[in-house]
Amino acid sequence: MSFARVRALVVVGLLGVLALAFVVTAIIRDTQGKAGTAEGCPEGWPLADVTLHEPKDVKINVFNATDEPGRAGSVADDFRNRKFQVQKVGNERKGFDDVAVLRYGPKGVGSAHLLQAYFLNNAEPGYDPKRTDDTVDVVLGNGFQQLATTTEVNQSLGDIGAPQAPKGSCPSPVAK
């Protein structure tokens, strides 16, 4: 083996060792290692429950903001038939023309994400970081026609992906 070849192998080996040392140092000194987790959450930010819940574990209130009397009651029955826990049914003071609004706080993020699929991702999110309960208010607007079928919900969930912590919040640790 020629001297030039040996020298090249030594240089390549040395570069490999230096690269490995650099990577190990970067990983150990990483200041963003806990970013996006509850441990890395800035003080005062709420922890969002980003677990995608099953309907039986989701509590909702259904409110009618349509021009059609009794709409909240019939949609609440549809949700009950799909195993949701319907807490309250009532009317909203002010109507609107969109499909729906989902109002929720940090504890309702995963539940609201599931409900979004029942509106084929056409409901307006109404996230309130100060809200302390895990119930989601479903406010029906004049643009609402019907809840999605099971197949449509599954397809919609695939399209919208996993629940994400809203801006200004951090994902809560997963219960084990």
Buried (B, 14 or more C-beta within 10 A) or exposed (E): EEEEEEEEEEEEEEEEEEEEEEEEEEEEEEEEEEEEEBEEBEEEBBBBBBBBBEBEBBBBBBBBBBEEEEBBBBBBEBBBEBEBBBBEBEEBEEBBEBBBBBBBBBBBBBBBBBBBBBBBBBBBEBBBBEBEEBBBBBBBBBBBEEBBEEEEBEBBBEEBEEBBBBEEBBBBEEEE
